[in-house]
Amino acid sequence: MALGPALPPTTRVLLLRHAQTAAPDRFHGAESDIGLGPEGQLQALQAAGGIRGLGPVAVYCSGMRRARETAGPIASACGLEPIVIPELHERRMGPLSGASIAETRERVDLHIRRWGEGDLDASHEGGESYRELRDRVVPPFVALAGRHPGGTAVAVLHGVVIRVLITALVDGFSPADYHRIAIRYVAVNDLRVRDGRWTVAALDRDAGTLLDG
């Protein structure tokens, strides 16, 4: 009996935010290349232990210091070298980069709420809009997944970037879901892509609680 055409393989992408920075009470946009604080360094090591058991074949990160310092221990634990994709840097925040989160969150959230209402070009002065972010980060992210058909890849990125990728790519999500996607430090979003269709297996999970495959 003749067999039908082979089904396309499913690729797994473990998408996680970098570990805690040295100044977690501040907005750090693309303009701020801050590194990890002591707590963040510990978080990166703990995440590495959990991710190692999931058998990734590649570890990617943005070129920003906080992402590289998180990806480094993860890649090392897996016997890999981190691969930098510069286009996946954090959102450009303009004059709000480095500002107190407590003092400026309302201003930032005002424009993000407008994304959920369909205004994808909304932003404060000097900040990237949803449309600009989506057009910058989706193509290189899709491309990295395409390099590992049937395998598992890790991508260490940034909070806003992660939310934009999920709401832009994954079935059942839209910009209106932006704020329901948690972005804890080093929590993993377990994504799958098959034949161009993206789905979610788990959101906001500790690496050690995920199953292999």
C-alpha positions in Angstrom: 0.0 0.0 0.0 1.4 3.4 -1.0 2.1 5.7 1.8 0.7 9.3 1.7 3.0 12.3 1.7 5.1 12.8 4.9 3.7 15.3 7.3 5.9 18.4 7.8 7.9 18.2 11.1 6.9 20.2 14.2 9.5 22.6 15.5 9.6 23.7 19.1 10.8 27.1 20.1 11.3 27.9 23.8 10.8 31.6 24.1 11.9 33.2 27.3 12.6 36.6 28.7 16.1 37.5 29.9 16.8 37.4 33.7 16.4 40.3 36.1 18.5 43.3 35.3 20.7 45.3 37.8 17.9 48.0 37.9 14.5 46.2 37.7 12.5 49.2 38.7 13.4 51.0 35.4 12.1 50.7 31.9 15.0 49.5 29.8 14.4 49.9 26.1 16.7 49.3 23.2 18.6 52.4 24.3 19.7 50.9 27.6 22.2 48.0 27.5 22.2 47.2 31.1 23.4 43.8 32.3 22.0 41.4 34.9 22.1 42.0 38.7 23.1 39.2 41.2 19.5 37.9 41.3 19.4 37.8 37.5 22.7 35.9 37.3 21.3 33.2 39.6 18.0 33.1 37.6 20.0 32.4 34.4 21.9 29.5 36.0 18.7 28.0 37.3 17.0 28.3 33.9 20.0 26.7 32.3 19.5 23.6 34.4 15.9 23.2 33.4 16.4 23.9 29.7 19.3 21.5 29.3 17.0 18.6 29.8 14.8 19.7 26.9 17.5 19.0 24.4 17.8 22.2 22.4 19.9 22.2 19.3 20.4 26.0 19.2 20.2 28.9 21.6 19.5 32.4 20.2 19.4 35.8 21.8 19.3 39.5 20.9 22.6 41.4 21.0 21.6 43.2 24.2 23.8 42.5 27.2 20.9 41.3 29.5 19.9 38.8 26.8 23.4 37.6 26.1 24.2 37.2 29.8 21.1 35.0 30.2 21.7 33.0 27.1 25.3 32.3 27.9 24.8 30.0 30.8 21.9 28.3 29.0 23.9 27.6 25.9 26.9 26.5 27.9 24.8 24.0 29.9 23.6 22.6 26.5 27.1 22.4 25.0 26.3 25.2 22.6 27.3 28.8 21.8 24.6 31.5 21.8 23.7 32.9 18.4 23.0 36.6 18.3 20.2 38.1 16.2 20.6 41.8 16.5 17.2 42.6 15.1 15.5 41.0 18.1 16.5 43.8 20.5 14.0 45.3 23.0 11.5 48.0 22.0 12.8 51.4 21.4 11.5 53.5 24.2 12.9 56.9 23.3 13.1 59.3 26.3 11.3 56.8 28.5 14.2 54.4 28.5 15.7 54.4 31.9 12.6 56.1 33.5 11.0 54.8 36.7 8.4 52.2 35.9 6.2 53.4 38.8 6.2 57.0 37.4 5.7 56.2 33.7 3.7 53.0 33.4 0.4 54.7 32.9 1.8 56.7 30.0 3.3 53.6 28.4 0.1 51.5 29.0 -2.1 54.1 27.4 -0.6 53.4 24.0 -0.4 49.7 24.5 -4.2 49.7 25.2 -4.6 51.4 21.9 -2.8 48.5 20.2 -5.5 46.2 21.6 -8.2 48.5 20.1 -6.7 48.2 16.7 -4.4 51.2 16.5 -1.2 49.4 15.7 0.7 52.7 15.0 0.1 54.2 18.5 3.2 55.1 20.5 4.6 57.8 22.7 7.1 60.1 21.0 10.3 58.2 20.3 8.8 54.8 21.0 8.2 52.0 18.6 4.7 51.2 17.7 3.3 47.6 17.5 3.4 47.7 13.7 7.1 48.8 13.8 7.9 46.1 16.3 6.1 43.4 14.5 7.7 44.2 11.2 11.1 44.2 12.8 11.0 41.0 14.9 8.7 38.6 13.2 10.8 37.8 10.1 14.0 37.0 11.9 12.2 35.0 14.5 10.3 32.9 11.9 13.6 32.4 10.1 15.4 31.0 13.2 12.6 28.5 13.7 12.9 27.5 10.1 16.6 26.5 10.5 15.7 23.6 12.9 12.8 21.6 11.4 11.7 19.0 13.9 14.1 20.3 16.5 14.0 22.5 19.6 15.5 26.0 19.7 15.7 28.5 22.5 15.3 32.2 22.1 16.2 34.6 24.9 14.5 37.9 24.2 12.7 40.8 25.8 9.3 41.3 27.4 7.7 43.5 24.8 9.2 41.5 21.9 7.9 38.3 23.3 4.4 39.7 23.7 4.4 41.0 20.1 5.7 37.8 18.7 3.0 35.7 20.4 0.2 38.1 19.5 1.3 38.4 15.9 2.1 34.8 15.2 0.1 32.3 17.3 -3.3 31.0 16.4 -6.0 32.5 18.7 -4.0 35.5 19.8 -4.2 39.1 18.7 -2.8 42.5 20.0 -5.9 42.6 22.3 -4.3 39.7 24.2 -1.0 41.6 24.9 -1.5 42.1 28.6 -2.7 38.6 29.3 0.7 37.2 28.4 2.9 37.2 31.5 6.6 38.0 31.1 8.3 36.9 34.3 12.0 36.8 34.2 13.3 33.5 32.5 9.8 32.0 32.4 9.4 29.9 29.2 6.7 30.2 26.5 6.7 26.9 24.7 5.7 27.5 21.1 5.3 25.0 18.3 5.3 25.6 14.5 4.3 23.2 11.8 3.8 24.1 8.2 3.8 27.8 9.0 1.1 27.5 11.8 2.1 28.6 15.3 0.5 27.2 18.4 1.2 27.4 22.2 1.9 24.3 24.3 2.5 26.3 27.5 2.9 29.9 28.6 4.9 31.5 31.4 6.3 28.2 32.8 9.4 27.5 34.8 11.9 25.7 32.7 12.1 22.8 35.1 8.4 22.0 34.8 8.4 21.5 31.0 8.4 18.0 29.5 10.9 17.0 26.8 9.0 17.0 23.5 
